[in-house]
Amino acid sequence: MARKSIVSGIGETCAIDGVSFRPSRAGDFDFALELYLESTKPLLIALDRWDESKIVSRFTESFRLDQIQMLAAPPRDIGWLQLSESDEEVHIDQIHLITGHRNRGIGTKIVRALQECTAASMRRLALNVIRGNRAQALYERLGFRHDGGDEERLRMVWTGEA
């Protein structure tokens, strides 16, 4: 029996006060790119890794509509989430919120819901966080552990263990 995709099911399992999920559309690309650049630019500049043309190219290659859910607080979109899945792992490829909706617990609730979904599917939850990103402390608080990385990003994994 085929496993239901967490990407397509996140809106059903992740109830967050006033925030809804919808599948992405081609027209969401510009919003997602703008938010991605806004979120990552200061971090990558601090690491001396900012090269906008390379970053936009890498973003364009990895932006997959079938992996993305848009986050909305009607009447507008407030962010987006990209997940990829394998038999062993669900990977949070991207999670971005616009400035006015950060630090309000939305990201925490999304990650906790993903932890529940991946635990139920007997898989681990992984992500890469840009070094220096304040979100690293959130992931550590939620039980993620360091599992490698490179000069730019730190890989973190949650296995469901305390």
N, C-alpha and C positions, 0 to 999 in steps of 0.2 A: 504494500500500500504506500502510495506517495505521501510524503510529509508535506503539510501545508506550509507555504512560504511565510516566514515571519515578516518579510517585507510587506506582503500584501495583507497580512492579518494584523499589523500593528495598530491600525485604527480601531479595530474591534476589541483589542485587548488592552489598549492604553488609554484609559479615560483620564483626562486631565482637565481640571476646571477651566472651562471656557476655551479650550484648545481642541481643534479637530484636525484630522489627517485626511489627505486626499492624494491619490496617485498624481505623480508629476506629468506635465505635458511639455511639449517642445517649447512652448512660450515661456516656461519657467526658467529657461537657461540663463537669461540675462540677470534676473533677480538673484539666482543662486550664485552666479559668478561674482556679481557685485558684493554680495554678502561674504562670500569666501575670501575675496581679496581684502575686504575691510577687516575681517577677523584675523587673517594670517599675516598681512603685511607688517604690522609692528613686531610680531614675533620673529619673522624671518629677517627683518632688518637688524634686529638685535643679535641674531646669529650670523650676520653678514652673509645671508643666503638669498637675498632678494634679487631676483631676475624676473621681472614681470613677464617678459615674452615666454620664458621657459615655464613659468608657473601657469600662465594662461593655457599654454599648449598641453601641459600635463593635466590640467583641470578638464580641458575639452576632451581629451582621450578617455578620462575616467568617468565622465558624467554620463550615467546610464539610466535612462528613464525608468526601466523596469526595476531598478534598485532604489528608487527615490520616492519618498513621501513628503509632501509639502505640509507644513504646520500652519494652521490658520487660527486666528482669533478674529472672527468676523467683525468688521467687513474686510479684513486684509490678511495677507500672508505674513507670518511673523518668523518664518525660518524653514529649514528643510533638514531631512535626515536621509542618509544613504547607507544601506546595509548590503553586504554581500554574504552569501551562505555557502557552506560546504557540508559534507557529512559530519565533520568533526567540530565545526566552528561557525559562529555567526560573528561577522566583523562589522563594527561600526566604522564605516569609511569616512563619514562626515556627519557632524551635527552642528548646526549653526542657528543662532537666534539673533534677531535684530536687537539693537541696543536697548530699547525700552522694555524688552521682555527677558533680558538676562538677569541673573541673580534673583529670580523669583520662584525657584524650585521646579521650573518646567523641565530643564535638562535632567535634573535628579530623578524626577518621576518617569521620564522616558527611559533612562538607563535602568532604573529598578524594574520597570515593566519588561524590558529586554532581558534582564537577568532572570525573571520569572519564566519567560518564554523559552530561553535557552536551557534553563535547568530542566524544564518539563520535556524538552527534546533531547536531553542527555548530551548536550554539546557545551563547549566553552564559549565565552563571549570575549572578544578581543578588540583592540583598537590601537591606533597610533596617535600619539599626542605630540605636537610640536614642543620641543624643549623650551621651558620658560613659560608655558601656558598655565595660567592659574587653574585650569580644569584638571590638571594632574592631581592636585590635592583632593578634588571631588572624587576622582576615580579611585584614589587610594582609600579614601574614607568608605567607599562603596565596596571595598574588598578586592580591587584589582591589584595585581602584583607585577612588578617589572619582569619583562621577558625578552630582553635584547633591545636593539635599536641601532641608530646610526648618528651621525653628527647633527642631523636635523630633527629626528623624531625618536621618541621612546615608545617601544611596543609594550603594551600592558594587557594582561589576561586575567579574566575572572573564571574560575572553575566551579564555583558554587561552594567552595570550602571556606570556612571562616578564616 
